[in-house]
Amino acid sequence: MLVAEQTGLTQTQFNDLINSRPDYFRLENASDNMGHYNEKPGNGDLQDIINDINEFKRKRGIR
């Protein structure tokens, strides 16, 4: 995810972020994933995601 890279998360930190957000992310079978079923429509505003990542980093003491 480009925004994670832009905010300076390592792969391990990005994995921790994803795993700490079960209300945002979940495992899906291949068919549902490819069909984009159950996806929430986005509005293209990355600032909310950046703010969430920065809050995650702050709580974890990540610079």
Distance bins in CASP14 RR format, pairs under 12 A and 6 or more apart:
PFRMAT RR
TARGET T0000
AUTHOR 0000-0000-0000
RMODE 2
METHOD distances of the structure
MODEL  1
1 7 0 0 0 0 1 0 0 0 0 0 0
1 8 0 0 0 0 0 1 0 0 0 0 0
1 9 0 0 0 0 1 0 0 0 0 0 0
1 11 0 0 0 0 0 1 0 0 0 0 0
1 13 0 0 0 0 0 1 0 0 0 0 0
1 14 1 0 0 1 0 0 0 0 0 0 0
1 15 0 0 0 0 0 1 0 0 0 0 0
1 17 0 0 0 0 1 0 0 0 0 0 0
1 18 0 0 0 0 1 0 0 0 0 0 0
1 24 0 0 0 0 0 1 0 0 0 0 0
1 25 0 0 0 0 0 1 0 0 0 0 0
1 46 0 0 0 0 0 1 0 0 0 0 0
1 49 0 0 0 0 1 0 0 0 0 0 0
1 50 0 0 0 0 0 1 0 0 0 0 0
1 52 0 0 0 0 0 1 0 0 0 0 0
1 53 0 0 0 0 1 0 0 0 0 0 0
2 8 0 0 0 0 0 1 0 0 0 0 0
2 9 0 0 0 0 0 1 0 0 0 0 0
2 14 0 0 0 0 0 1 0 0 0 0 0
2 46 0 0 0 0 1 0 0 0 0 0 0
2 49 0 0 0 0 0 1 0 0 0 0 0
2 50 0 0 0 0 0 1 0 0 0 0 0
2 53 0 0 0 0 0 1 0 0 0 0 0
3 9 0 0 0 0 1 0 0 0 0 0 0
3 14 0 0 0 0 1 0 0 0 0 0 0
3 17 0 0 0 0 0 1 0 0 0 0 0
3 44 0 0 0 0 0 1 0 0 0 0 0
3 45 0 0 0 0 0 1 0 0 0 0 0
3 46 1 0 1 0 0 0 0 0 0 0 0
3 47 0 0 0 0 1 0 0 0 0 0 0
3 48 0 0 0 0 0 1 0 0 0 0 0
3 49 1 0 1 0 0 0 0 0 0 0 0
3 50 1 0 0 1 0 0 0 0 0 0 0
3 51 0 0 0 0 0 1 0 0 0 0 0
3 52 0 0 0 0 1 0 0 0 0 0 0
3 53 1 0 0 1 0 0 0 0 0 0 0
3 54 0 0 0 0 0 1 0 0 0 0 0
3 56 0 0 0 0 0 1 0 0 0 0 0
4 10 0 0 0 0 1 0 0 0 0 0 0
4 11 0 0 0 0 1 0 0 0 0 0 0
4 12 0 0 0 0 0 1 0 0 0 0 0
4 13 1 0 0 1 0 0 0 0 0 0 0
4 14 1 0 1 0 0 0 0 0 0 0 0
4 15 0 0 0 0 1 0 0 0 0 0 0
4 16 0 0 0 0 0 1 0 0 0 0 0
4 17 1 0 0 1 0 0 0 0 0 0 0
4 18 0 0 0 0 1 0 0 0 0 0 0
4 46 0 0 0 0 0 1 0 0 0 0 0
4 49 0 0 0 0 1 0 0 0 0 0 0
4 50 0 0 0 0 1 0 0 0 0 0 0
4 52 0 0 0 0 0 1 0 0 0 0 0
4 53 1 0 0 1 0 0 0 0 0 0 0
4 54 0 0 0 0 0 1 0 0 0 0 0
4 56 0 0 0 0 1 0 0 0 0 0 0
4 57 0 0 0 0 0 1 0 0 0 0 0
4 62 0 0 0 0 0 1 0 0 0 0 0
5 11 0 0 0 0 1 0 0 0 0 0 0
5 13 0 0 0 0 0 1 0 0 0 0 0
5 14 0 0 0 0 1 0 0 0 0 0 0
5 50 0 0 0 0 0 1 0 0 0 0 0
5 53 0 0 0 0 0 1 0 0 0 0 0
6 14 0 0 0 0 0 1 0 0 0 0 0
6 46 0 0 0 0 1 0 0 0 0 0 0
6 47 0 0 0 0 0 1 0 0 0 0 0
6 49 0 0 0 0 0 1 0 0 0 0 0
6 50 1 0 0 1 0 0 0 0 0 0 0
6 53 0 0 0 0 1 0 0 0 0 0 0
6 54 0 0 0 0 0 1 0 0 0 0 0
7 13 0 0 0 0 1 0 0 0 0 0 0
7 14 0 0 0 0 1 0 0 0 0 0 0
7 17 0 0 0 0 1 0 0 0 0 0 0
7 46 0 0 0 0 0 1 0 0 0 0 0
7 47 0 0 0 0 0 1 0 0 0 0 0
7 49 0 0 0 0 1 0 0 0 0 0 0
7 50 1 0 0 1 0 0 0 0 0 0 0
7 51 0 0 0 0 1 0 0 0 0 0 0
7 52 0 0 0 0 1 0 0 0 0 0 0
7 53 1 0 1 0 0 0 0 0 0 0 0
7 54 1 0 0 1 0 0 0 0 0 0 0
7 55 0 0 0 0 0 1 0 0 0 0 0
7 56 0 0 0 0 1 0 0 0 0 0 0
7 57 1 0 0 1 0 0 0 0 0 0 0
7 58 0 0 0 0 0 1 0 0 0 0 0
7 62 0 0 0 0 1 0 0 0 0 0 0
7 63 0 0 0 0 0 1 0 0 0 0 0
8 14 0 0 0 0 1 0 0 0 0 0 0
8 17 0 0 0 0 0 1 0 0 0 0 0
8 50 0 0 0 0 0 1 0 0 0 0 0
8 53 0 0 0 0 1 0 0 0 0 0 0
8 54 0 0 0 0 0 1 0 0 0 0 0
8 56 0 0 0 0 0 1 0 0 0 0 0
8 57 0 0 0 0 1 0 0 0 0 0 0
8 62 0 0 0 0 1 0 0 0 0 0 0
8 63 0 0 0 0 1 0 0 0 0 0 0
9 15 0 0 0 0 1 0 0 0 0 0 0
9 16 0 0 0 0 1 0 0 0 0 0 0
9 17 1 0 0 1 0 0 0 0 0 0 0
9 18 0 0 0 0 0 1 0 0 0 0 0
9 49 0 0 0 0 0 1 0 0 0 0 0
9 50 0 0 0 0 0 1 0 0 0 0 0
9 52 0 0 0 0 0 1 0 0 0 0 0
9 53 1 0 0 1 0 0 0 0 0 0 0
9 54 0 0 0 0 0 1 0 0 0 0 0
9 56 0 0 0 0 1 0 0 0 0 0 0
9 57 1 0 0 1 0 0 0 0 0 0 0
9 60 0 0 0 0 0 1 0 0 0 0 0
9 62 1 0 0 1 0 0 0 0 0 0 0
9 63 0 0 0 0 0 1 0 0 0 0 0
10 16 0 0 0 0 1 0 0 0 0 0 0
10 17 0 0 0 0 0 1 0 0 0 0 0
10 57 0 0 0 0 0 1 0 0 0 0 0
10 60 0 0 0 0 0 1 0 0 0 0 0
10 62 0 0 0 0 1 0 0 0 0 0 0
10 63 0 0 0 0 0 1 0 0 0 0 0
11 17 0 0 0 0 0 1 0 0 0 0 0
11 18 0 0 0 0 0 1 0 0 0 0 0
12 18 0 0 0 0 0 1 0 0 0 0 0
12 19 0 0 0 0 0 1 0 0 0 0 0
12 60 0 0 0 0 0 1 0 0 0 0 0
12 62 0 0 0 0 0 1 0 0 0 0 0
13 19 0 0 0 0 0 1 0 0 0 0 0
13 20 0 0 0 0 0 1 0 0 0 0 0
13 53 0 0 0 0 1 0 0 0 0 0 0
13 56 0 0 0 0 1 0 0 0 0 0 0
13 57 1 0 0 1 0 0 0 0 0 0 0
13 59 0 0 0 0 0 1 0 0 0 0 0
13 60 1 0 0 1 0 0 0 0 0 0 0
13 61 0 0 0 0 0 1 0 0 0 0 0
13 62 1 0 0 1 0 0 0 0 0 0 0
13 63 0 0 0 0 0 1 0 0 0 0 0
14 20 0 0 0 0 0 1 0 0 0 0 0
14 21 0 0 0 0 0 1 0 0 0 0 0
14 25 0 0 0 0 0 1 0 0 0 0 0
14 49 0 0 0 0 0 1 0 0 0 0 0
14 53 0 0 0 0 1 0 0 0 0 0 0
14 56 0 0 0 0 1 0 0 0 0 0 0
14 57 0 0 0 0 0 1 0 0 0 0 0
14 62 0 0 0 0 0 1 0 0 0 0 0
15 21 0 0 0 0 0 1 0 0 0 0 0
15 25 0 0 0 0 0 1 0 0 0 0 0
15 56 0 0 0 0 0 1 0 0 0 0 0
16 53 0 0 0 0 0 1 0 0 0 0 0
16 56 0 0 0 0 1 0 0 0 0 0 0
16 57 0 0 0 0 0 1 0 0 0 0 0
16 59 0 0 0 0 0 1 0 0 0 0 0
16 60 1 0 0 1 0 0 0 0 0 0 0
16 61 0 0 0 0 0 1 0 0 0 0 0
16 62 0 0 0 0 1 0 0 0 0 0 0
17 24 0 0 0 0 1 0 0 0 0 0 0
17 25 0 0 0 0 1 0 0 0 0 0 0
17 49 0 0 0 0 0 1 0 0 0 0 0
17 52 0 0 0 0 1 0 0 0 0 0 0
17 53 1 0 0 1 0 0 0 0 0 0 0
17 54 0 0 0 0 0 1 0 0 0 0 0
17 55 0 0 0 0 0 1 0 0 0 0 0
17 56 1 0 1 0 0 0 0 0 0 0 0
17 57 0 0 0 0 1 0 0 0 0 0 0
17 59 0 0 0 0 0 1 0 0 0 0 0
17 60 0 0 0 0 1 0 0 0 0 0 0
17 62 0 0 0 0 1 0 0 0 0 0 0
18 24 1 0 0 1 0 0 0 0 0 0 0
18 25 1 0 1 0 0 0 0 0 0 0 0
18 26 0 0 0 0 0 1 0 0 0 0 0
18 27 0 0 0 0 0 1 0 0 0 0 0
18 49 0 0 0 0 0 1 0 0 0 0 0
18 52 0 0 0 0 0 1 0 0 0 0 0
18 53 0 0 0 0 0 1 0 0 0 0 0
18 56 0 0 0 0 0 1 0 0 0 0 0
19 25 0 0 0 0 1 0 0 0 0 0 0
19 26 0 0 0 0 0 1 0 0 0 0 0
19 27 0 0 0 0 0 1 0 0 0 0 0
19 56 0 0 0 0 0 1 0 0 0 0 0
20 52 0 0 0 0 0 1 0 0 0 0 0
20 53 0 0 0 0 0 1 0 0 0 0 0
20 55 0 0 0 0 0 1 0 0 0 0 0
20 56 1 0 0 1 0 0 0 0 0 0 0
20 57 0 0 0 0 0 1 0 0 0 0 0
20 59 0 0 0 0 1 0 0 0 0 0 0
20 60 0 0 0 0 1 0 0 0 0 0 0
21 49 0 0 0 0 0 1 0 0 0 0 0
21 52 0 0 0 0 1 0 0 0 0 0 0
21 53 0 0 0 0 0 1 0 0 0 0 0
21 55 0 0 0 0 0 1 0 0 0 0 0
21 56 0 0 0 0 1 0 0 0 0 0 0
23 40 0 0 0 0 0 1 0 0 0 0 0
23 52 0 0 0 0 0 1 0 0 0 0 0
24 39 0 0 0 0 0 1 0 0 0 0 0
24 40 0 0 0 0 1 0 0 0 0 0 0
24 42 0 0 0 0 0 1 0 0 0 0 0
24 48 0 0 0 0 0 1 0 0 0 0 0
24 49 0 0 0 0 1 0 0 0 0 0 0
24 52 0 0 0 0 1 0 0 0 0 0 0
24 53 0 0 0 0 0 1 0 0 0 0 0
24 56 0 0 0 0 0 1 0 0 0 0 0
25 33 0 0 0 0 0 1 0 0 0 0 0
25 38 0 0 0 0 0 1 0 0 0 0 0
25 39 0 0 0 0 0 1 0 0 0 0 0
25 40 0 0 0 0 0 1 0 0 0 0 0
26 32 0 0 0 0 0 1 0 0 0 0 0
26 33 0 0 0 0 0 1 0 0 0 0 0
26 37 0 0 0 0 0 1 0 0 0 0 0
26 38 0 0 0 0 1 0 0 0 0 0 0
26 39 0 0 0 0 0 1 0 0 0 0 0
26 40 0 0 0 0 0 1 0 0 0 0 0
27 33 0 0 0 0 1 0 0 0 0 0 0
27 38 0 0 0 0 0 1 0 0 0 0 0
28 34 0 0 0 0 1 0 0 0 0 0 0
28 35 0 0 0 0 1 0 0 0 0 0 0
28 36 0 0 0 0 1 0 0 0 0 0 0
28 37 1 0 0 1 0 0 0 0 0 0 0
28 38 1 0 0 1 0 0 0 0 0 0 0
28 39 0 0 0 0 1 0 0 0 0 0 0
29 35 0 0 0 0 0 1 0 0 0 0 0
29 37 0 0 0 0 1 0 0 0 0 0 0
29 38 0 0 0 0 0 1 0 0 0 0 0
30 37 0 0 0 0 0 1 0 0 0 0 0
31 37 0 0 0 0 1 0 0 0 0 0 0
31 38 0 0 0 0 0 1 0 0 0 0 0
32 38 1 0 0 1 0 0 0 0 0 0 0
32 39 0 0 0 0 1 0 0 0 0 0 0
33 39 0 0 0 0 1 0 0 0 0 0 0
36 42 0 0 0 0 0 1 0 0 0 0 0
42 48 0 0 0 0 1 0 0 0 0 0 0
42 49 0 0 0 0 0 1 0 0 0 0 0
43 49 0 0 0 0 0 1 0 0 0 0 0
44 50 0 0 0 0 0 1 0 0 0 0 0
45 51 0 0 0 0 0 1 0 0 0 0 0
45 52 0 0 0 0 0 1 0 0 0 0 0
46 52 0 0 0 0 0 1 0 0 0 0 0
46 53 0 0 0 0 1 0 0 0 0 0 0
46 54 0 0 0 0 0 1 0 0 0 0 0
47 53 0 0 0 0 0 1 0 0 0 0 0
47 54 0 0 0 0 0 1 0 0 0 0 0
48 54 0 0 0 0 0 1 0 0 0 0 0
48 55 0 0 0 0 0 1 0 0 0 0 0
49 55 0 0 0 0 0 1 0 0 0 0 0
49 56 0 0 0 0 0 1 0 0 0 0 0
50 56 0 0 0 0 0 1 0 0 0 0 0
50 57 0 0 0 0 0 1 0 0 0 0 0
51 57 0 0 0 0 0 1 0 0 0 0 0
51 58 0 0 0 0 0 1 0 0 0 0 0
52 58 0 0 0 0 0 1 0 0 0 0 0
52 59 0 0 0 0 0 1 0 0 0 0 0
53 59 0 0 0 0 0 1 0 0 0 0 0
53 60 0 0 0 0 0 1 0 0 0 0 0
53 62 0 0 0 0 1 0 0 0 0 0 0
54 60 0 0 0 0 0 1 0 0 0 0 0
54 61 0 0 0 0 0 1 0 0 0 0 0
54 62 0 0 0 0 1 0 0 0 0 0 0
54 63 0 0 0 0 0 1 0 0 0 0 0
55 61 0 0 0 0 0 1 0 0 0 0 0
55 62 0 0 0 0 0 1 0 0 0 0 0
56 62 1 0 0 1 0 0 0 0 0 0 0
57 63 1 0 0 1 0 0 0 0 0 0 0
END
